[in-house]
Amino acid sequence: MPNRFEDLYRFRPDTELTDEVLNLRFRDVDDRLSAAEVIRLTEDRAFSIVLDRVLSRSEAVIGTLRDRLLAITQLQWLTAHSTTSRTLALDASFALTILAADRDLFAPGPFAVLTRTASPDDYAVVQTLAYDRVLGQWDVRVEAFEGDPGPHNDWLISAIAGATLAQLALLDDGKVARSDAVDAKVDAETARDLAQAAATTATTQATAATTAAGQAATSLSDLQVAAEQAIGSLLPATFDAGGEFFTVAASPITTPPNLAGPGISFPTVTGVGKVAQAAAVAVAVVTQGAVPFAAGRTWRATAVERMTADETNSSEVGTHAMVGFAAYDASEAYLGWVTAADRLIQVSAGWQTVTGDVDAAAIAATYPAVTWLRPIAPLNYDTDVNPSNGTQQCRLLRIEDVTSVVAAAASAAAAAASAASLDTSLLAPKANPSFTGAIGLGGQLALTGVISPASLTAQQDDYNPSGLSTAAVARLSSNASRAITGFQGGTAGRLMYLFNVGANPILLANENGASTAANRFSIGVDRTLAPGRSIALIYDATSSRWRDLLALLKASASDHWLGTDDEHYATAKSLSDAAAFVAATGGETSGGTITFDWNLGINRSRVLTANTTFAAPLHPIDGQTYSIKSKQPASGGPYTGAFDPVFDFGAAYATTPPALSTGANKVDRMWAQWDAAEGKYAATFFKAA
């Protein structure tokens, strides 16, 4: 509104104060106020509209967040906790009470993992039987477990993928394979024992006995390798990712997977996970990856299959469960496939494991240009090998190189047969005998297998110098400080002595991942082999590690006081020796001043003979706590004590330092922790009563 003061409202000396003059001004004021009230009402209305729209939008956003939170509570992948005490046992069923704080968001899936919060190595795979969210009661059955069975009450509950049972089946297969290898090893050892018994007879068959024993030893070594391969090569190929990892047989091995098509699907089976399913259509399933073909090898193909709907033609007696090897040339062109195993199955048979071995010669005879191999599982072929109208599922498909396992078994069988044919009535010396039971030596024991490898110029992983396989002593040297992370050639009970004959330190790295697990050292800490020092190692076959044979070197009290020794081990006795009070020595006193040396003890004592100043002690260790015991003599005292400013007794003694007791034989004590960063002792003074 325009300003009207000068024109209308200003009164001048000559202005007449009449009714007309005053009413004119009052009417103008009234008109201007009325207009302002209308504007005010319009502003209030606008504010109300904006407020309503803000509240409406906020409700929409909050509602969306509320719906998402509700959806989260319905997921089956959240964790929970339980303090119910339970003991783990295979196939055991029990109930766990979920903590109240976890119940709202906890919705267990078909399978879960129970893990101890105190020890992750103790865990179990369980199947959900029932869950009461209100009471928090979760009923489960143990499918598998590892570690200490308990009882325990510190459970962390986590979700697990649906392929658990398939993985457990693979683990069982691995255990069976290992058990077979161990049985073959026992057979080979028995054969070796027979060979040694025969070798104690006449010399006419000594050559035959030595040959048989050598065959047995070779088979033992091969069996150890085979056992490792049998376990390590169990690379599961499941269908949890659906079509991302599998393709049809004719596709080149490097092309994207493609299983889309009529009748092909990847349903989820309870307790198993995703499977490849062929319904009323015949198809060949293979892995997207491949292995290179090599002469002289033997491969094993394995599939786990079942029928969920049989062929309706009553003349058919089943559907083929087949597995084999798909062959490809160098350009990835599909050549065809070789059958490894084949059987007829029906719905009533359930899941069936189909496995078979084929050697390289058989594959090359059919497909000379073969360069790559894949495992293949043709699905849904009826009795006459025509497409079936049934439904067949495959939950596992894999390929393994079993060359060593097959060779080891054949070698063990040959050794056993050779040993069994020997005349055990003859005697002959044995080049490398082994013994069981106690052995007495009436003279010296000499280790003649000594090697002196070339000087180390770099870190050695899986160290295997020339002659190591027959050596008992290795004389080592290096051109600088070098590390060895592991030794090859470990066999049960083998002794190995290492001497550092050079001028530089050599580090034996403890549990270092640069070496294969079976070649590593398990010696507690990294051990430095200084020039002129030695170490005795023994191979522990149970844990597959080299261990320090003479590691039990006890630390002395002075080792604890100095705090620098990293090779000797503390015992209860060494710790108690280190804690004993050590009286002040003559070298620590000078007139009325005493300067304790912590290298001579961490708990020190002094019977006063004069007024004494306790100076700053020597050789403190950061964070270490020390004590001083001060005693007045039976007669001749009392004596006073003063403390160096390095002792900080806190606010209680800020102005007046601690005063010693004055009575005869009175004992005062002080504890002080050294703080290297502050250059002070945090001290506490205890005065005798």
C-alpha positions as CSV (number, residue, x, y, z in Angstrom):
1,M,0.0,0.0,0.0
2,P,1.3,3.6,-0.7
3,N,2.4,5.8,2.1
4,R,-0.2,8.6,2.8
5,F,1.3,10.2,5.9
6,E,2.3,13.5,4.3
7,D,-0.8,13.8,2.2
8,L,-3.5,12.8,4.6
9,Y,-2.4,12.1,8.2
10,R,0.1,14.9,9.1
11,F,-1.5,17.6,11.3
12,R,-0.1,21.1,10.7
13,P,-0.5,24.1,13.0
14,D,-3.2,25.5,10.8
15,T,-5.2,22.2,10.4
16,E,-8.7,22.5,11.8
17,L,-9.9,19.7,14.0
18,T,-13.4,19.3,12.7
19,D,-15.6,16.2,12.5
20,E,-15.1,16.0,8.8
21,V,-11.3,16.2,9.0
22,L,-11.1,13.4,11.6
23,N,-13.7,11.1,10.0
24,L,-11.9,11.3,6.7
25,R,-8.7,10.0,8.2
26,F,-10.4,7.3,10.3
27,R,-12.3,6.0,7.3
28,D,-9.1,5.6,5.3
29,V,-7.5,3.7,8.2
30,D,-10.5,1.4,8.4
31,D,-10.4,0.7,4.6
32,R,-6.7,-0.2,4.7
33,L,-7.1,-2.5,7.8
34,S,-10.0,-4.4,6.1
35,A,-7.8,-5.1,3.0
36,A,-5.0,-6.4,5.2
37,E,-7.4,-8.8,6.9
38,V,-8.4,-10.3,3.6
39,I,-4.7,-10.9,2.7
40,R,-4.1,-12.6,6.1
41,L,-7.0,-15.0,5.5
42,T,-5.6,-16.0,2.1
43,E,-2.1,-16.7,3.6
44,D,-3.6,-19.0,6.3
45,R,-5.5,-20.9,3.6
46,A,-2.4,-21.4,1.5
47,F,-0.4,-22.6,4.5
48,S,-3.2,-25.1,5.4
49,I,-3.1,-26.6,1.8
50,V,0.7,-26.9,1.8
51,L,0.6,-28.6,5.3
52,D,-2.0,-31.1,4.1
53,R,0.1,-32.1,1.0
54,V,3.3,-32.5,3.1
55,L,1.5,-34.8,5.6
56,S,0.0,-36.8,2.7
57,R,3.4,-37.3,1.0
58,S,5.0,-38.2,4.3
59,E,2.4,-40.9,5.0
60,A,3.0,-42.4,1.5
61,V,6.8,-42.6,2.1
62,I,6.4,-44.0,5.6
63,G,3.9,-46.5,4.3
64,T,6.3,-47.7,1.7
65,L,9.1,-48.1,4.3
66,R,6.6,-50.0,6.6
67,D,5.7,-52.4,3.8
68,R,9.4,-53.0,3.0
69,L,10.1,-53.7,6.6
70,L,7.2,-56.2,6.7
71,A,8.7,-57.9,3.6
72,I,12.1,-58.2,5.3
73,T,10.6,-60.0,8.2
74,Q,9.3,-62.6,5.8
75,L,12.7,-63.4,4.3
76,Q,14.4,-66.6,5.3
77,W,18.0,-65.3,5.5
78,L,18.2,-63.4,8.8
79,T,20.2,-64.5,11.8
80,A,19.2,-65.2,15.3
81,H,20.6,-66.4,18.7
82,S,19.8,-69.0,21.2
83,T,21.2,-69.8,24.7
84,T,19.4,-73.2,24.9
85,S,22.0,-75.9,26.0
86,R,22.1,-78.7,23.4
87,T,24.4,-81.6,22.5
88,L,25.1,-82.2,18.8
89,A,24.6,-85.7,17.4
90,L,23.8,-87.0,13.9
91,D,20.0,-87.2,13.3
92,A,19.3,-85.8,16.7
93,S,16.1,-83.8,17.0
94,F,15.7,-81.0,19.6
95,A,14.2,-77.6,20.2
96,L,16.0,-74.3,20.6
97,T,14.4,-71.2,22.1
98,I,15.1,-68.1,20.0
99,L,16.0,-65.0,22.0
100,A,13.0,-62.7,22.3
101,A,14.9,-59.8,20.7
102,D,15.4,-61.9,17.5
103,R,12.0,-63.4,17.1
104,D,10.2,-60.7,15.2
105,L,12.7,-60.8,12.3
106,F,13.6,-64.5,12.4
107,A,11.9,-66.8,9.8
108,P,14.0,-70.0,9.3
109,G,14.3,-71.6,5.9
110,P,14.4,-75.4,5.3
111,F,18.1,-75.6,6.4
112,A,20.3,-73.5,8.6
113,V,23.7,-73.6,10.3
114,L,24.3,-73.5,14.1
115,T,27.6,-72.0,14.9
116,R,29.1,-71.4,18.4
117,T,29.9,-67.8,19.0
118,A,32.9,-68.9,21.2
119,S,34.3,-71.4,18.7
120,P,33.3,-71.1,14.9
121,D,35.0,-74.6,14.4
122,D,32.0,-76.1,16.3
123,Y,29.0,-76.1,14.0
124,A,26.1,-78.2,12.7
125,V,23.8,-78.2,9.6
126,V,20.2,-78.6,10.7
127,Q,16.8,-79.1,9.0
128,T,13.9,-77.0,10.2
129,L,11.0,-79.2,11.5
130,A,8.7,-76.4,13.0
131,Y,8.9,-72.9,14.3
132,D,6.6,-71.0,16.7
133,R,7.3,-67.3,16.4
134,V,5.2,-66.4,19.5
135,L,7.0,-68.8,21.8
136,G,10.3,-68.6,19.9
137,Q,10.5,-72.4,19.8
138,W,12.4,-73.8,16.8
139,D,12.4,-77.6,16.3
140,V,15.3,-79.0,14.2
141,R,17.1,-82.2,13.2
142,V,20.9,-82.4,12.9
143,E,22.0,-83.4,9.4
144,A,25.8,-83.1,10.0
145,F,28.1,-81.5,12.5
146,E,31.8,-80.8,13.1
147,G,33.9,-80.1,16.2
148,D,33.0,-80.5,19.9
149,P,29.5,-81.9,20.2
150,G,28.9,-80.1,23.5
151,P,26.6,-79.5,25.3
152,H,26.8,-75.8,24.3
153,N,24.6,-72.8,24.8
154,D,26.1,-70.0,22.6
155,W,24.4,-70.6,19.3
156,L,24.4,-68.2,16.3
157,I,21.8,-69.3,13.7
158,S,22.4,-68.5,10.0
159,A,20.7,-69.4,6.8
160,I,22.3,-71.9,4.4
161,A,21.9,-72.6,0.6
162,G,19.5,-75.3,-0.5
163,A,22.3,-77.4,-2.0
164,T,23.5,-78.5,1.4
165,L,22.5,-82.2,1.0
166,A,24.1,-82.4,-2.4
167,Q,27.3,-81.0,-0.9
168,L,27.0,-83.5,2.0
169,A,26.7,-86.3,-0.5
170,L,29.8,-85.1,-2.2
171,L,31.6,-85.0,1.1
172,D,30.5,-88.6,1.8
173,D,31.8,-89.6,-1.7
174,G,35.1,-88.0,-0.8
175,K,35.3,-89.9,2.5
176,V,34.5,-93.1,0.7
177,A,37.2,-92.4,-1.9
178,R,39.7,-91.7,0.9
179,S,38.7,-94.8,2.8
180,D,39.2,-96.9,-0.3
181,A,42.7,-95.3,-0.7
182,V,43.5,-96.0,2.9
183,D,42.4,-99.6,2.6
184,A,44.6,-100.0,-0.5
185,K,47.4,-98.5,1.5
186,V,46.9,-101.0,4.3
187,D,47.0,-103.8,1.7
188,A,50.3,-102.4,0.4
189,E,51.8,-102.2,3.9
190,T,50.7,-105.8,4.4
191,A,52.4,-106.7,1.2
192,R,55.5,-104.9,2.2
193,D,55.6,-106.7,5.6
194,L,55.3,-110.1,3.7
195,A,58.2,-109.0,1.5
196,Q,60.3,-108.1,4.6
197,A,59.5,-111.4,6.2
198,A,60.6,-113.2,3.0
199,A,63.7,-111.1,2.9
200,T,64.8,-112.7,6.3
201,T,65.2,-116.0,4.6
202,A,67.9,-117.4,2.3
203,T,69.8,-115.2,-0.2
204,T,68.5,-117.2,-3.2
205,Q,65.3,-115.0,-3.2
206,A,66.8,-111.8,-1.8
207,T,66.5,-110.0,-5.2
208,A,62.8,-111.0,-5.5
209,A,62.1,-109.8,-1.9
210,T,63.8,-106.5,-2.5
211,T,61.9,-105.9,-5.7
212,A,58.6,-106.7,-4.0
213,A,59.3,-104.3,-1.1
214,G,60.3,-101.6,-3.6
215,Q,57.0,-102.1,-5.4
216,A,55.1,-101.8,-2.1
217,A,57.0,-98.6,-1.1
218,T,56.2,-97.1,-4.5
219,S,52.5,-98.0,-4.2
220,L,52.4,-96.4,-0.8
221,S,53.7,-93.2,-2.2
222,D,51.3,-93.4,-5.1
223,L,48.4,-94.1,-2.8
224,Q,49.2,-91.0,-0.7
225,V,49.1,-88.9,-3.8
226,A,45.9,-90.7,-5.0
227,A,44.2,-90.0,-1.7
228,E,44.9,-86.4,-1.9
229,Q,43.6,-86.2,-5.5
230,A,40.5,-88.2,-4.6
231,I,39.6,-85.6,-2.0
232,G,40.9,-82.5,-3.7
233,S,39.4,-83.2,-7.1
234,L,35.8,-83.5,-5.8
235,L,34.7,-80.3,-7.5
236,P,30.9,-80.2,-7.2
237,A,28.8,-79.1,-10.1
238,T,25.3,-78.3,-8.8
239,F,22.5,-76.3,-10.4
240,D,22.0,-73.6,-7.8
241,A,22.6,-70.9,-10.3
242,G,20.2,-72.5,-12.9
243,G,21.1,-72.0,-16.5
244,E,24.1,-69.8,-15.7
245,F,26.5,-72.7,-15.5
246,F,25.2,-75.4,-17.8
247,T,24.6,-75.7,-21.5
248,V,23.6,-78.3,-24.1
249,A,26.2,-80.7,-25.4
250,A,26.7,-79.3,-28.9
251,S,27.5,-75.8,-27.7
252,P,31.2,-74.7,-27.9
253,I,32.8,-74.6,-24.5
254,T,33.4,-70.9,-24.5
255,T,30.0,-69.8,-25.7
256,P,27.4,-68.4,-23.3
257,P,25.3,-71.2,-21.7
258,N,21.9,-71.9,-23.1
259,L,19.3,-74.2,-21.6
260,A,16.2,-72.2,-22.5
261,G,13.8,-74.3,-24.4
262,P,10.6,-76.4,-24.1
263,G,10.6,-78.9,-21.2
264,I,13.8,-77.5,-19.6
265,S,13.6,-75.9,-16.2
266,F,15.5,-75.5,-12.9
267,P,13.0,-76.1,-10.1
268,T,14.1,-76.0,-6.4
269,V,13.8,-79.4,-4.6
270,T,13.3,-79.2,-0.8
271,G,16.4,-80.4,0.9
272,V,18.4,-80.4,-2.3
273,G,18.3,-77.1,-4.0
274,K,18.0,-76.4,-7.7
275,V,18.1,-79.2,-10.2
276,A,18.1,-79.5,-14.0
277,Q,14.8,-81.0,-15.1
278,A,13.8,-82.4,-18.5
279,A,10.0,-82.9,-18.8
280,A,8.7,-84.8,-21.8
281,V,11.8,-83.8,-23.8
282,A,15.2,-85.5,-24.3
283,V,18.3,-83.2,-23.7
284,A,22.0,-83.6,-22.9
285,V,23.3,-81.5,-20.0
286,V,27.0,-80.6,-19.7
287,T,29.1,-78.2,-17.7
288,Q,30.0,-74.9,-19.3
289,G,33.6,-75.5,-18.4
290,A,35.9,-78.2,-19.8
291,V,39.2,-80.0,-19.0
292,P,42.0,-80.5,-21.4
293,F,42.4,-84.0,-22.9
294,A,45.8,-85.7,-22.2
295,A,47.1,-89.1,-23.2
296,G,47.7,-91.6,-20.5
297,R,45.0,-90.2,-18.1
298,T,41.9,-91.8,-16.7
299,W,38.7,-89.8,-16.0
300,R,35.6,-90.5,-13.9
301,A,32.2,-89.0,-14.7
302,T,29.5,-88.9,-12.0
303,A,25.9,-87.8,-12.0
304,V,23.1,-88.0,-9.4
305,E,19.7,-88.4,-11.1
306,R,16.1,-89.5,-10.5
307,M,12.7,-89.9,-12.2
308,T,9.8,-87.8,-10.8
309,A,7.4,-89.1,-13.5
310,D,7.8,-92.4,-15.3
311,E,7.4,-93.1,-19.1
312,T,3.6,-93.8,-19.6
313,N,4.3,-96.5,-22.3
314,S,3.7,-99.7,-20.4
315,S,6.2,-101.6,-22.7
316,E,9.1,-99.4,-21.3
317,V,10.7,-100.8,-18.2
318,G,12.5,-97.6,-17.2
319,T,14.5,-94.5,-18.3
320,H,18.2,-94.4,-18.8
321,A,20.4,-92.7,-16.2
322,M,23.5,-92.1,-18.2
323,V,26.7,-90.2,-17.7
324,G,29.8,-89.9,-19.9
325,F,32.3,-87.6,-21.6
326,A,31.5,-85.1,-24.4
327,A,34.5,-84.7,-26.7
328,Y,35.5,-81.4,-28.5
329,D,38.3,-80.7,-31.0
330,A,40.7,-77.7,-30.8
331,S,38.2,-75.4,-32.4
332,E,35.6,-76.3,-29.8
333,A,33.5,-78.2,-32.3
334,Y,31.4,-81.0,-30.7
335,L,32.6,-84.5,-31.8
336,G,30.3,-86.8,-29.8
337,W,30.3,-88.5,-26.5
338,V,31.6,-91.7,-24.8
339,T,29.4,-93.5,-22.2
340,A,31.0,-94.0,-18.8
341,A,28.0,-95.6,-17.0
342,D,24.3,-96.4,-17.8
343,R,21.4,-97.9,-15.9
344,L,17.6,-97.9,-16.1
345,I,15.8,-96.1,-13.3
346,Q,12.2,-95.5,-12.3
347,V,10.5,-93.1,-9.8
348,S,10.5,-95.8,-7.1
349,A,14.4,-95.9,-7.2
350,G,14.7,-92.3,-5.9
351,W,18.0,-90.5,-6.4
352,Q,20.7,-92.7,-8.0
353,T,24.4,-92.0,-8.3
354,V,25.7,-93.1,-11.8
355,T,29.5,-93.1,-12.1
356,G,32.1,-94.7,-14.4
357,D,35.8,-94.5,-15.5
358,V,37.1,-94.1,-19.1
359,D,40.8,-93.9,-20.1
360,A,42.3,-91.6,-22.7
361,A,43.0,-94.4,-25.1
362,A,39.3,-95.4,-25.3
363,I,38.2,-91.8,-25.9
364,A,40.9,-91.1,-28.5
365,A,40.1,-94.4,-30.3
366,T,36.5,-93.1,-31.0
367,Y,37.4,-89.4,-31.5
368,P,41.1,-89.0,-32.6
369,A,40.8,-85.2,-32.7
370,V,39.6,-84.8,-29.1
371,T,41.2,-81.8,-27.3
372,W,38.6,-81.0,-24.6
373,L,36.3,-83.1,-22.3
374,R,33.1,-82.3,-20.5
375,P,31.0,-84.5,-18.3
376,I,27.6,-85.1,-20.0
377,A,24.3,-86.4,-18.6
378,P,21.7,-87.2,-21.4
379,L,18.3,-86.9,-19.7
380,N,14.9,-88.5,-20.5
381,Y,15.7,-91.3,-22.9
382,D,13.4,-94.4,-22.5
383,T,14.3,-98.1,-22.6
384,D,14.8,-98.0,-26.4
385,V,16.9,-94.8,-26.2
386,N,14.0,-92.7,-27.6
387,P,12.8,-89.5,-26.1
388,S,10.6,-90.3,-23.0
389,N,7.4,-88.5,-22.0
390,G,8.5,-88.8,-18.4
391,T,10.3,-86.3,-16.1
392,Q,13.9,-86.7,-15.2
393,Q,16.0,-84.6,-12.8
394,C,19.8,-84.2,-12.3
395,R,21.2,-82.6,-9.2
396,L,24.9,-83.2,-9.7
397,L,27.3,-83.6,-12.6
398,R,31.2,-83.6,-12.3
399,I,34.4,-84.9,-13.8
400,E,37.5,-86.2,-11.9
401,D,41.0,-87.2,-13.0
402,V,41.5,-90.5,-11.2
403,T,44.7,-91.6,-12.9
404,S,46.7,-91.8,-9.7
405,V,44.0,-93.6,-7.8
406,V,43.7,-96.3,-10.5
407,A,47.4,-96.7,-10.8
408,A,47.9,-96.9,-7.0
409,A,45.3,-99.7,-6.7
410,A,47.0,-101.7,-9.5
411,S,50.4,-101.2,-8.0
412,A,49.3,-102.3,-4.6
413,A,47.6,-105.4,-6.0
414,A,50.8,-106.3,-8.0
415,A,52.9,-105.8,-4.9
416,A,50.6,-108.0,-2.8
417,A,50.6,-110.7,-5.4
418,S,54.4,-110.6,-5.7
419,A,55.0,-110.8,-2.0
420,A,52.5,-113.6,-1.6
421,S,54.5,-115.7,-4.0
422,L,57.8,-115.4,-2.1
423,D,59.4,-118.3,-0.2
424,T,59.3,-117.0,3.4
425,S,61.8,-119.7,4.6
426,L,64.8,-117.7,3.2
427,L,66.8,-114.9,4.7
428,A,68.3,-111.8,3.1
429,P,69.4,-108.4,4.3
430,K,67.0,-105.5,3.7
431,A,68.3,-102.2,2.3
432,N,65.7,-99.9,4.1
433,P,64.1,-101.9,6.9
434,S,61.3,-100.6,9.1
435,F,60.5,-101.8,12.6
436,T,57.7,-101.8,15.1
437,G,58.0,-102.0,18.9
438,A,61.0,-101.1,21.1
439,I,64.5,-101.0,19.5
440,G,67.7,-101.1,21.5
441,L,70.9,-99.7,20.1
442,G,74.1,-101.1,21.6
443,G,76.4,-98.5,20.0
444,Q,76.5,-95.2,18.1
445,L,73.7,-94.0,15.9
446,A,75.0,-92.2,12.8
447,L,72.9,-90.3,10.3
448,T,74.6,-90.6,7.0
449,G,72.1,-88.9,4.7
450,V,73.7,-85.5,4.7
451,I,73.1,-82.8,2.0
452,S,74.6,-79.3,1.5
453,P,72.3,-77.5,-0.9
454,A,73.3,-74.4,-2.8
455,S,73.2,-71.2,-0.9
456,L,69.7,-69.7,-0.7
457,T,69.3,-66.5,-2.8
458,A,65.5,-66.1,-2.4
459,Q,62.6,-67.3,-0.3
460,Q,62.0,-71.0,-0.7
461,D,58.4,-72.4,-0.9
462,D,57.8,-76.1,-0.9
463,Y,61.6,-76.5,-0.6
464,N,62.9,-79.6,-2.3
465,P,66.7,-79.5,-2.8
466,S,68.5,-82.3,-4.6
467,G,68.9,-85.3,-2.4
468,L,66.2,-84.3,0.1
469,S,64.2,-87.5,-0.3
470,T,67.0,-89.6,1.2
471,A,68.5,-87.0,3.6
472,A,68.4,-86.8,7.4
473,V,70.6,-83.7,7.7
474,A,70.5,-80.5,5.6
475,R,73.4,-78.1,5.9
476,L,71.9,-74.7,4.9
477,S,73.3,-71.3,4.0
478,S,72.1,-68.1,2.4
479,N,73.5,-65.0,0.8
480,A,71.3,-62.8,3.0
481,S,68.4,-63.2,5.5
482,R,66.1,-65.7,3.7
483,A,62.9,-67.5,4.6
484,I,61.8,-71.2,4.1
485,T,58.0,-71.6,4.2
486,G,57.9,-75.4,3.9
487,F,59.8,-78.7,3.0
488,Q,58.7,-81.4,0.7
489,G,59.2,-85.1,1.4
490,G,57.2,-85.4,4.7
491,T,56.3,-88.9,5.7
492,A,55.0,-90.2,9.0
493,G,57.7,-89.9,11.7
494,R,60.5,-88.7,9.4
495,L,63.3,-86.8,11.2
496,M,65.1,-83.9,9.6
497,Y,68.0,-81.9,11.1
498,L,68.7,-78.5,9.8
499,F,72.1,-76.8,10.4
500,N,72.7,-73.1,9.4
501,V,76.3,-73.3,8.3
502,G,76.3,-69.9,6.7
503,A,76.8,-66.4,7.9
504,N,73.2,-65.1,7.6
505,P,70.0,-65.9,9.5
506,I,67.5,-68.3,7.9
507,L,63.8,-67.9,8.9
508,L,61.5,-71.0,9.2
509,A,58.1,-69.4,8.6
510,N,55.3,-70.8,10.8
511,E,52.1,-72.0,8.9
512,N,52.9,-69.8,5.9
513,G,50.5,-70.1,3.0
514,A,53.2,-69.7,0.4
515,S,53.8,-73.5,0.7
516,T,51.4,-76.3,0.2
517,A,49.6,-77.2,3.5
518,A,51.2,-80.6,3.8
519,N,54.7,-79.1,3.5
520,R,54.3,-76.3,6.1
521,F,56.0,-75.9,9.5
522,S,53.8,-75.9,12.6
523,I,56.3,-74.6,15.2
524,G,54.3,-72.1,17.1
525,V,56.0,-68.9,15.8
526,D,58.4,-67.9,13.1
527,R,61.8,-69.4,14.1
528,T,65.0,-67.7,13.1
529,L,67.9,-70.1,12.6
530,A,70.9,-67.9,13.4
531,P,74.3,-68.8,12.0
532,G,75.7,-71.8,13.8
533,R,72.3,-72.8,15.2
534,S,70.3,-76.0,14.4
535,I,66.8,-77.4,14.7
536,A,65.4,-80.9,14.7
537,L,62.1,-81.5,12.8
538,I,59.8,-84.4,12.8
539,Y,56.9,-84.9,10.4
540,D,53.4,-85.3,11.9
541,A,51.4,-87.3,9.4
542,T,48.2,-86.9,11.3
543,S,48.1,-83.1,10.9
544,S,50.4,-83.1,7.8
545,R,53.0,-80.7,9.2
546,W,56.7,-80.5,10.1
547,R,57.1,-79.9,13.9
548,D,60.0,-78.9,16.2
549,L,61.2,-82.1,17.8
550,L,63.1,-80.2,20.6
551,A,60.7,-77.3,21.1
552,L,60.3,-77.8,24.9
553,L,63.1,-75.4,25.8
554,K,62.0,-73.8,29.1
555,A,62.5,-70.1,29.6
556,S,64.4,-69.1,32.7
557,A,63.5,-66.3,35.2
558,S,65.9,-64.0,33.5
559,D,64.3,-64.6,30.1
560,H,61.1,-63.2,31.6
561,W,62.9,-60.2,33.2
562,L,64.7,-59.3,30.0
563,G,61.5,-59.7,27.9
564,T,63.5,-60.2,24.7
565,D,63.7,-64.0,24.3
566,D,61.4,-65.4,21.6
567,E,62.7,-69.0,21.4
568,H,62.2,-70.4,24.9
569,Y,58.8,-71.4,26.3
570,A,57.2,-70.3,29.6
571,T,56.2,-72.9,32.1
572,A,54.4,-72.6,35.5
573,K,57.8,-73.0,37.2
574,S,59.6,-70.4,35.1
575,L,56.8,-67.9,35.7
576,S,56.9,-68.5,39.5
577,D,60.7,-68.2,39.5
578,A,60.4,-64.9,37.6
579,A,57.9,-63.6,40.2
580,A,60.2,-64.3,43.3
581,F,61.6,-61.3,45.2
582,V,65.2,-60.5,44.5
583,A,67.2,-58.5,47.1
584,A,69.1,-55.4,46.0
585,T,72.7,-56.1,45.0
586,G,75.8,-54.2,45.9
587,G,76.1,-52.9,42.4
588,E,72.7,-51.2,42.7
589,T,73.5,-49.2,45.9
590,S,75.7,-46.2,46.2
591,G,75.7,-44.4,49.6
592,G,72.1,-43.6,50.4
593,T,70.9,-44.1,46.8
594,I,69.5,-47.3,45.3
595,T,69.0,-47.8,41.6
596,F,67.2,-51.1,40.9
597,D,68.0,-52.9,37.6
598,W,64.8,-54.6,36.4
599,N,66.9,-57.0,34.3
600,L,67.8,-58.6,37.7
601,G,64.2,-59.1,38.8
602,I,60.7,-57.5,38.5
603,N,60.0,-57.8,42.2
604,R,62.8,-56.3,44.3
605,S,63.4,-55.9,48.1
606,R,65.7,-53.9,50.3
607,V,66.3,-53.9,54.1
608,L,67.1,-50.2,54.8
609,T,70.6,-49.4,56.3
610,A,70.4,-45.6,55.9
611,N,68.1,-42.9,54.7
612,T,67.5,-43.9,51.2
613,T,66.6,-42.3,47.8
614,F,64.9,-44.6,45.3
615,A,66.4,-43.5,42.0
616,A,64.9,-44.1,38.5
617,P,65.3,-47.9,37.9
618,L,67.2,-49.2,34.9
619,H,65.9,-51.2,31.9
620,P,62.1,-50.8,32.2
621,I,59.8,-52.5,29.7
622,D,56.7,-50.6,28.4
623,G,53.5,-51.7,30.1
624,Q,55.4,-54.0,32.6
625,T,54.4,-53.7,36.3
626,Y,57.2,-53.9,38.9
627,S,57.2,-53.9,42.7
628,I,59.6,-52.7,45.5
629,K,59.5,-54.0,49.1
630,S,61.1,-51.7,51.6
631,K,61.7,-53.0,55.2
632,Q,62.9,-51.1,58.3
633,P,65.6,-53.0,60.3
634,A,65.0,-54.6,63.6
635,S,67.2,-52.0,65.2
636,G,69.2,-49.0,64.3
637,G,66.3,-47.3,62.4
638,P,64.1,-45.9,61.4
639,Y,65.3,-44.6,58.1
640,T,63.5,-42.3,55.7
641,G,62.8,-42.8,52.0
642,A,62.6,-40.4,49.1
643,F,61.4,-41.2,45.5
644,D,62.7,-40.0,42.2
645,P,60.1,-37.8,40.3
646,V,59.8,-40.5,37.7
647,F,57.4,-42.2,40.2
648,D,54.0,-40.6,39.8
649,F,51.9,-41.4,42.9
650,G,48.9,-39.4,41.7
651,A,46.9,-36.5,43.3
652,A,47.0,-38.0,46.8
653,Y,50.8,-37.4,47.0
654,A,51.0,-34.4,44.7
655,T,52.3,-32.1,47.5
656,T,53.6,-34.6,50.1
657,P,55.5,-37.7,48.8
658,P,54.8,-41.0,50.5
659,A,56.5,-41.5,53.9
660,L,57.9,-44.8,55.0
661,S,56.8,-46.6,58.1
662,T,59.0,-46.0,61.2
663,G,58.4,-49.2,63.2
664,A,61.0,-51.9,63.5
665,N,60.6,-54.6,60.9
666,K,57.8,-52.7,59.2
667,V,57.4,-53.5,55.5
668,D,56.2,-50.9,53.0
669,R,55.4,-51.8,49.4
670,M,55.2,-50.0,46.1
671,W,53.8,-51.2,42.7
672,A,54.8,-49.2,39.6
673,Q,53.8,-49.7,35.9
674,W,56.1,-48.2,33.3
675,D,54.6,-46.0,30.7
676,A,57.3,-45.4,28.0
677,A,55.2,-42.8,26.1
678,E,54.9,-40.6,29.3
679,G,58.4,-41.5,30.7
680,K,56.7,-42.2,34.1
681,Y,55.8,-45.0,36.4
682,A,52.1,-45.1,37.5
683,A,52.9,-45.9,41.2
684,T,50.8,-47.1,44.1
685,F,52.2,-46.9,47.7
686,F,51.1,-49.3,50.5
687,K,52.2,-48.4,54.0
688,A,52.5,-51.0,56.7
689,A,49.8,-51.0,59.4
